[in-house]
Amino acid sequence: KTNPHFALIKSGWYTLSPNMTLVKLLHNIHNGKVTTHQITLVEGHTLWQWLEQMGQLDNIEIDVTFDKNTFTYFDTQGNEWREGYVLPETYRYTHLSKASAILQQAQRAQQKIMEQLLTKNSLPLGIASTHEWVTLGSIIEKETGVAHERPHIAGVFLNRIAQKMRLQTDPTVIYGIGPDFNGDITRNNLRTKTPYNTYVIKGLPPTPIAAPTEAALIAVLVPEVTTDLYFVAQGNGEHY
């Protein structure tokens, strides 16, 4: 007579420990308790930074590549992945999961948050689409890590957009340089025209420049209403 534990085993990777009994192992295999790991997408990081983080692990199959000449991401199945459309959060995954499967989790999580936020708020004047919403949210995410400043900085950028002023924000310039950026932004960088250099182009860049948090997305929808058009760093992480 066949033992049901052997008849209903589930394929996958399982963790064994020296003190594990055969019964416990069979129980895990029977119930599909496969080995899992977790990884965190840090707020404000790019997809290429997250993929680099994944590549340093030995438990993720990297099936997504970044083309620094076209700023595009494609997986081995031919699917394109867009910058900024992932939610900064910690995600669990099974051993040797594909990077694209983890990105899919993060994409679904962000989509859910966006749908929830739009049930309570409308896009502000000057933001014509959800894509522009995510793009501005990503800029706010990169401009400040101070929670109470986000709505104010969102208001500044929306004021500039309303007056058709260039956004002139350094993080977009840095993103346009790409992974080769060495940490030192120069005058030449600010003058060089790229699709992301908001000192040169008008309006928002063509895509988000990082992964925005829910707080940054909320800041765009509920900005602080002022007449301010500029902000400068104070040296303590905050701005005036």
Secondary structure, 3 states (H helix, E strand, C coil): CCCHHHHCCCCCCCCCCCCCCHHHHHHHHHHCCCCEEEEECCCCCCHHHHHHHHHCCCCEECCEEEECCCCEEEECCCCEECCCCCCCCEEEEECCEEHHHHHHHHHHHHHHHHHHHHCCCCCCCCCCCHHHHHHHHHHHHHHCCCHHHHHHHHHHHHHHHHCCCCCCCHHHHHHHHCCCCCCCCCHHHHHCCCCCCCCCCCCCCCCCCCCCCHHHHHHHHCCCCCCCCCCCECCCCCEC
